[in-house]
Amino acid sequence: MANWLTENREEFLSALEQAQAGDCIQAKALTNVVGTARELLQAMGTMQKRGLDFVSLREEIDTRGEMGSALFRFGRVLQELDQEQRREQQKRGIQRAREEGKYRGRKPIAVDEALFDSVVALWKDGAITAREAMARLGLKPNTFYRRIKEQEEQKMKDYKQIEKEIRTGIREAAKQSRQDMHELKKQVRAEAEEVKQAADERLELHDVEKEIRRGRRKAEAEHQDNIRQMKKDVEAETKELKKLRQEQE
């Protein structure tokens, strides 16, 4: 497994293409490697399919932990929501144009979103001029710059929303982790208490056995003293009897 540290969009795309399953692609910040929320979601989908992990240091995103699969699932959901949101925006735009009398029923020439993003990326990288970009897209200057402004505004909204949701997910995971740790500590304390109680019981039993052995030794010593005393008494009585016999003779 290898770590791919990327500082710009080109390095990120290159790493995304060359990395192998189990590798981790790292970025200092999301804004350094992706231009739109859509690009981020597409990249996350690609990384999940290829078995890659992703880390963004500034946003504290890390798919290698317990939240990894959750972040990838969340990315798919956001991508679906993004597509649905664009469809709804298109519907509202048509409805607003109809209300203002600007929509005559002619189907407008739609700009391919993927083509628009790629052409704008070339323009921003300095590979083509703004005029060349407008020519490729078939847009007038006002429309071209208005769409770019709308795209940037939407990008910031999407980025903030993604950041908010990811942070919420991380907080929830951290909260669950703290709860699990609290339960684990309770179990450890309970087991420790049981072990201590068993140890106390063994110690108490040891003290009882020790006291019994001490009492047994004391009783045996007293018994030996009694025997010795009895022997002395018998010897003394024997001497007295012997003395009396001698006197009688």
HELIX and SHEET records of a PDB file:
HELIX    1   1 ARG A    9  GLN A   18  1                                  10    
HELIX    2   2 LEU A   30  VAL A   33  1                                   4    
HELIX    3   3 ALA A   37  ARG A   50  1                                  14    
HELIX    4   4 GLY A   68  GLU A   99  1                                  32    
HELIX    5   5 GLU A  113  LYS A  124  1                                  12    
HELIX    6   6 ALA A  130  LEU A  137  1                                   8    
HELIX    7   7 PRO A  141  GLN A  248  1                                 108    
SHEET    1   A 4 ASN A   3  THR A   6  0                                        
SHEET    2   A 4 CYS A  24  ALA A  27  1                                        
SHEET    3   A 4 ASP A  53  SER A  56  1                                        
SHEET    4   A 4 ILE A  61  ASP A  62 -1                                        
END                                                                             
